[in-house]
Amino acid sequence: MDRPAISETTPTWDVGIARVPLRVVRRTAGPPGPPVLFLHGFHSAPPGAGDRDVSSLAAAGFTAVVVEAPHHGRRRSPRVDEIVEAQGPPAHELFLRIVREAVAELPAVVERARAEFGGPLGVVGVSMGAYTALAAATAEPRLSVVVSILGSPDWAPREGEPTPTSREWLAEAPICRPERFPPRALLLANAGRDANVPPAASRAFAATLRPLYADHPDRLDYREYPESEHFMREADWNDLWSRTLEWLRRFLVR
């Protein structure tokens, strides 16, 4: 079977006070499919149609809306380099600042995506993007399907004590707001040997959520790949991405 033709556009949406650059990747033929926001990782270029995962979203019939994170891509700023140069809790505070900025933009992005492409709407976040997706879901009920890949619901630093500023933000973390997730479809996936984002917090969060999903147990899934690190083994990533596409088909396509 021939692979469907894929197109890419690069609009910039005005959402409140921000101008958020995007890449919209979709099938060339036919009406737009259900929109899926794709939130990329830290210090990575926002992917487009040349990325196999984004193109697979489009090939599966979704409208992939790749949202450039604050201080990345066309909005690149010194903040990214500051995080790379910093260490420990100060670097974590700067990282959370980007996450919080991204979360603040998401409701208006959701509104615009629904106006442009209809609903319901899903979100897939990878690494930093997964932190953002989970946090946005606590405040944005219009995100019907949430996929968190290599992220964490916990905002505590990996090592050391939080800075005074980031300590004030800990109560915003998704791990403190489990009741805001059901009954939406939530897929959590982490790597067992991930030193950057250890899986323990997501594993514990899934355990906390299971009783809350008692009426909809099929809408919660936690996957852990014990042999993978933050940059996952190819076989594990391929399995996870296949599950991601199936999750989106199952709960987003009507």
N, C-alpha and C positions, 0 to 999 in steps of 0.2 A: 504493500500500500504506500502511495506517495505521501511524504510528510507535508502537512498543510503549510502554505506560505505564511510567513510571519512578518509583521511590520512593526516599526518602532517610531514613536514620536517623542519629543523632548520638550514638553510644555513647562512653564513655570506658573504655578497657581498662587494667586493672592489668597492667603488664608489668615484673616484677621490682620495683625500688624506684620506678619511674616510673608516672604515670597519663597515658596518651597519648590525647588527644582525636582522634576520627576522624569522618569522614563516609562512610557506606556507601551507595553509589548502585548500584541494580540494577533489573532488570526486575521489575515487580510480579507477573507471572504466571510460574509454573514454578519449578523448583528453581534454586538459586543457580549461576551460571556460574563458571568458573575465576576465582579472585581475582587482581586486579592492584593492587598497591600504587601509588598515585600520590603522588609527592613533589614538592611545589610549590617555587617559587623564593623567594629572599630578599626580605623586606619586602613580601610579597604575602599577601593573605588566602587561607587554604585554600579552594579552590573546592568547590562542591557541585553539586547536580543542575541548577542554573541555568547552569552553565558548559558551553559546547557540547562541549568536548573530553571532560570527565568524563561528560556525558550520552551522548556517542557511544560511550564504552567500555561503558556499561550497555546501550545500544541494540544493540550488537554482541554482547551475550550474556555479557559479563564482569561480575563483581562488583567494582566500583571501590571500593577502600578508600583514601580520601584521608587521609593521615597528616599531622597538624599537626606542623610542625617545632618543635623546642625554641625558646622565646622568641617564638613567633608565635601568632596566633589566640587561643584561650582561655588560652594560656600566655604571652601577651605580656609582655615584660619590657624594662627599659631597654637591654638588650644590643643590640637592633636599632638604637636611636638612637645608641648609642655607636659602632657601626660606621659609620653614616652620617656622624657628625661627625668620626671619625678619618680618617686618610689613610695611603696607602702601606702598608708592611709591618705597622705596628701594627693597621691596620684588617683586613689579611689574616689576622693571627693571631686576631683576634676572630671573623672569619668561619669560620676552620678550627675554632675551639672549638665553634661551633654544629654544623658538619658532624660532628665527632667525637662530640658528644653524640647526634646523630641516629643515627649508625652504631651506637653502643652500644645504642640502644633497639631496633634493627631485628630482631635474632634473636628476641627475645621477641614482637615484633609478628608476625613470620613464623609462629612457633609458634601463636599465637592465631588468626591468619587461617586456617591450615591446619586447626585444630581446628573453627573455625566454618564454613568453606566448602569444605574439602577442598583437594586439590592436583591438578596442579602449580601453581606460583605464579609470577607475573611481577612486574616492577617497572618503572615508567616515571618517570624523574626529569627535571625541567626546571630548568636553571640550577643554583642551589644544590642542588636536589633531585637533579640529575644527578651532582654531586660525591658526594652521599651514596649514590646508587644504585651507582655504580662502586666506591666504597670498601667498601660493605656486601657487594658481590659477592665481594670478595677473601676474606671470612671466612665467608660464608653460602652453602654449596652448594645450599641448598633454593630459592634464587632461580633458577628454570630458564630464564627469559627476562629479559634486561636491555635496556632502552632508555635511552640517555643522550642528552638533547637540550640543547644549548647548555651542556654541562658540560666538565670537563677531568679527565684522569687524573693531572695533574701538580699538586702542591701548592706549588710555588714561587710567590712573589709575582710579579705582573705586572711590577712595577718595583722596583728596589732589592734589597737583601739581606734574607733572612728574619731575623726577630727570633731571639734565642737560643732561645726556647721553640719557635717554629714550625720552626726548623732541626731540632730533635730529632724532629719529626713527619714530616719529608720521606720517611723510609724506609717510612712507612705508606702512602704514596700508591700508587694502583693502577699507575702507570707503572713502579713498582719491582717489581710482582708479576704480570707478564703470564701466567705459567704457571698462575695460579689461575682463569683465565677459560674456556679450552676444556674440554669441548666445548659449553658452554651457548650458547644463541643470544644474540648481542650485536649490537645496532644502535647505532652512534654517529652523531650528526648535529650539525653545527656550521655557523655562518654565517661566510662568508668575510671580511666586513667588521666582525666583532664586536670592538669595542675592549675590552669588559668581559671576555670569555672568548675570546681569540684561538684560532683553530682549529689552530694548528701542533702543539700537544701531542697532540690527539686524532688528527690525521692521522699523526703519527709513531708513535703507539701502535698504530693500525690496521696500519701497515707491520710493526711488531714482532710483532703477533699473527698475521699471515697464515701464516707457516711453522708456527706452533703449531696452526693450524686446517687443516693440510694434509689431514687425514683427514675434515674436516667443513667444506669451504670455503663451503658454503651457509649456515652458521650465523654468519658474520661479515659485516657490511656497514658501510661508512663512507660517509656522505653529507655533502657540503659544498655549501652554497648560496652561490655567490660574490658575489651582489649584495645579500645580506641583512646587516643589522646584528643586534645582540642582540635587539631587537624586530623580528622577521622580517617581511618583506613578506608580505602576506596570501596571495598565490598560492603562495609558497614554504612557508608554514606549512601551508596546506591540503594541499599535496603531501606534506609530511613527515608530517602526522598520518594521512593515508591509508595511507602506508607503515608507520606505527607500528601501526595497526589490523591491517593485513595480516600484519605480522611476528608479532603476538600470535596471530592466528588460525592462522598456519602452524605455530607451534611450541608453543603452549599448549593448543590445543584438541585433544583426542584422541577 
